Amino acid sequence: MKRLFLTVVLAAAGWCAYAQNYMIVDSEKIFKSIDAYNTAIKDLDKMAEDYQKQVDDKFAEIETLYNNYQQQKASLSATTRQVLEDTILSKEKDATALQESLFGKNGTLMKKRLELIQPIQKKVFDAINAYAQSHGYDLVLDSASNPTLLYNAPKLDQTEGVIKSLK
């Protein structure tokens, strides 16, 4: 019985030692260390700002039309009111469609984000994978995207090693 117990304890200890073969990286820090990523983010921010101005201008135009309509509403015929209301609704629909085409999940900005960021992501993820394999790690945890990671020992953080391998 003692022999069986000792075997189970040794097996469990061996499994625990084997299971601790992991590393932690901060992917956000890795991405920010890449000039192409920083440039892409600045370009995307500029595009988003320009697109937002276009959308804001459309909605400001609609608001002006609506305010003018409200001021003149009492003196307009029913037909003219209906035409103006239809015009305002049509312009609002167009502005919403523009906003969706620029900022939606299949919009211009998302497509550009994928075009600029995806190759950099692939490069970083490939570097993390290669680093982990070459150093014998079985598991990689990302401290940037893991809100439940409360503490990690500095010796487990291999971010700088991955950054060096990218350069």
Disulfide bonds with the S-S distance in Angstrom:
none
